[in-house]
């Protein structure tokens, strides 16, 4: 894949489409990003076959089917995904079924653009998988496109990205290169996010955040997901909780659960965060300083849903450095639901 990064990177969009050999791309975005998608489509000119503004969080099966049908109707030969994980995730599902290359223009820090991971939600269950066909052929990171991203979305999206790097540090298939990328990604994002929230128009902070998101997303693409992502997928699929805020709430608790079994990850995160000993507590404090949610209750989860999420998580667990038990999950989710600080 190709990565184009920096202010005015979007000016190179037409060249990237041509380089990929595409003639009729379908622009994908969420309903709220229609205006931006039209601006991006204008830069691509006659290379655009259609704008499909129907991406939704967690990629519901019905939305995926509609996008696949529309791609066939307009005879698209590629997808141009503009926005966050919803748009890029929808492009991936079209690519998975029809083999259409994806060009991504991210406007959040979610990181989906750097991975071959796809997700699809059907009947209250979010399934994920990996396939090289869904990895975008080109990604354009332009910090100017993130200036309109509200402070709250910037904060939760950034915490989502940090989660990718945190889990990469204790993944069973981690490597020295990924360890370096993960540590640097956490350092960049944790340093940039307070500045982004304080002054969303500052392109320097936005650029640093995109740099961190790029590294963290690449870490997710190269390693196996663990308990944190499994919990977020269960919460999103079963309860339709918002994706990035759920990551922001769950991450400190999932990390606290695993810290005792992942000393190398704890050391790396301590260096990245400037907080040795208990990086989970530092991340919980960071979420609070950013003004992001710190409880699942705030996101609409009922306390009675905890047992259901425990059962879903245990039914198909992801690899994890510490054994995942019903009692341990219950304690983790009760703390995350109530907004209490994470406990080891």
URHUGI-V518963 format. One record per helix or strand. SS is the DSSP state (A for helix, B for strand). FROM is the first residue (numbers start at 1). TO is the last residue. If there is no record, write none. Layout:
BEGIN
SS,FROM,TO
SS,FROM,TO
END
This chain:
BEGIN
B,2,5
A,9,19
B,25,30
A,31,47
B,48,55
B,60,60
A,61,73
B,78,83
A,85,98
B,101,106
A,112,114
B,117,122
B,125,130
A,132,134
B,138,141
A,143,146
A,151,169
A,176,198
A,203,222
A,227,239
A,243,261
A,263,273
A,279,289
A,303,315
A,326,338
END
